[in-house]
Amino acid sequence: DLKRGESLGIVGESGSGKTTLGRCIASVNPPTSGSVLYYGADPAGVDLNGLTGEPLCAYRRQMRMIFQDPHGSLNPRMTVGQIVAEPLQVNGIEKGEALRDRVAHLLEQVGLSADVMERYPHAFSGGQRQRIGIARAIALDPKVIICDEATSALDVSIRSQVLDLLIGLQETLDLSFIFIAHDIGVVRYFCDRVAVMREGAVSYTHLRAHETVLDL
């Protein structure tokens, strides 16, 4: 279960199914059994397994991902402005000057200047690239963001800055997070609850991640 405005940590050893779970929730990979229920506009919940067409597109606008590799997840042939604008253009939300203003605002929300729009990803540090990825993730005003090892490739000092940024965005935008990680310290700092996976299943959860000592 993931509640509105909550951060749920998913931890476990390599191969336990953390990333697969995240990809099933994001409807990237269909689950082989079971269901993924999303309680949005429909209070009865919608089973995302098997959604196609516009219903699936509408769901994906509300469920975005931030990836582990801040370099590989950004198209090196696109400018920063094009990268952040892409989801808005694909969904026909903004165009022209309004699109440029929206991209500038998104960059400022993640601590980057609007002046960087014409630059390419290779000109930025790892932490700055991840901020660009975060700006892209929040562009469609999602309800849920899945972070798949989103800070593991960053230096320790930059990692804390990115986590604080995500916490600030959560409060401002009323976001819920599914935070997949290996680093228990990061999970304690960021998450309200933690679920532990073993061999493709959640073995147990703790209500207060920051007070939990986990032996994996």
Salt bridges, closest charged atoms under 4 A:
GLU6 OE2 - ARG193 NE 2.58
GLU54 OE2 - ARG61 NH2 2.74
GLU118 OE2 - ARG100 NH1 3.28
ASP141 OD1 - ARG102 NH2 3.27
GLU149 OE2 - HIS182 ND1 2.48
ASP174 OD2 - ARG4 NE 2.79
ASP183 OD2 - ARG159 NH1 3.23
GLU211 OE2 - ARG208 NH1 3.40
GLU211 OE2 - HIS210 NE2 3.84
